[in-house]
């Protein structure tokens, strides 16, 4: 009986380790996309003329998208650096 319970415990530990890895990866992805979602929500709620004015929208929207790419890449690099440091 003890041997059976020990084998069962070992199998449960393997499953728990796999689950922890999956949850860690999903948290990593969520952390990268949270600020981008916030910015997209704020930018999407305002009308283009309210946010940038009729004369500046051809410059401001590409700048906004570039800023989102930079923020996403910076978040990714920061989280990778923190993960590597551990």
ZIGIVEN-V328384 format. One record per residue. N is the residue number from 1. PHI is phi in radians with two decimals (none if undefined). OMEGA is omega as a letter, one per 30 degrees, with the letter a starting at -180 (none if undefined). Layout:
((N;PHI;OMEGA) (N;PHI;OMEGA))
//
This chain:
((1;none;l) (2;-1.10;l) (3;-1.14;l) (4;-1.10;l) (5;-1.14;l) (6;-1.14;l) (7;-1.14;l) (8;-1.11;l) (9;-1.13;l) (10;-1.10;l) (11;-1.14;l) (12;-1.17;l) (13;-1.15;l) (14;-1.10;l) (15;-1.14;l) (16;-1.12;l) (17;-1.14;l) (18;-1.15;l) (19;-1.14;l) (20;-1.06;l) (21;-1.13;l) (22;-1.14;a) (23;-1.14;l) (24;-1.10;l) (25;-1.16;l) (26;-1.15;l) (27;-1.13;l) (28;-1.05;l) (29;-1.13;a) (30;-1.11;a) (31;-1.13;l) (32;-1.24;a) (33;-1.52;a) (34;-1.08;l) (35;-1.15;l) (36;-1.17;l) (37;-1.15;l) (38;-1.08;l) (39;-1.13;l) (40;-1.14;l) (41;-1.16;l) (42;-1.16;l) (43;-1.19;a) (44;-1.36;a) (45;-1.37;a) (46;-1.65;l) (47;-1.24;a) (48;-1.08;a) (49;-1.32;l) (50;-1.27;a) (51;-1.40;a) (52;-2.21;a) (53;1.54;a) (54;-1.18;a) (55;-1.54;a) (56;-1.82;a) (57;-1.18;l) (58;-1.23;l) (59;-1.69;a) (60;-1.27;a) (61;-1.20;l) (62;-1.09;l) (63;-1.13;l) (64;-1.10;l) (65;-1.14;l) (66;-1.11;l) (67;-1.08;l) (68;-1.14;l) (69;-1.12;l) (70;-1.12;l) (71;-1.12;l) (72;-1.09;l) (73;-1.16;l) (74;-1.13;l) (75;-1.10;l) (76;-1.07;a) (77;-1.12;l) (78;-1.10;l) (79;-1.18;l) (80;-1.11;l) (81;-1.15;l) (82;-1.14;l) (83;-1.12;a) (84;-1.22;a) (85;-1.15;l) (86;-1.24;none))
//
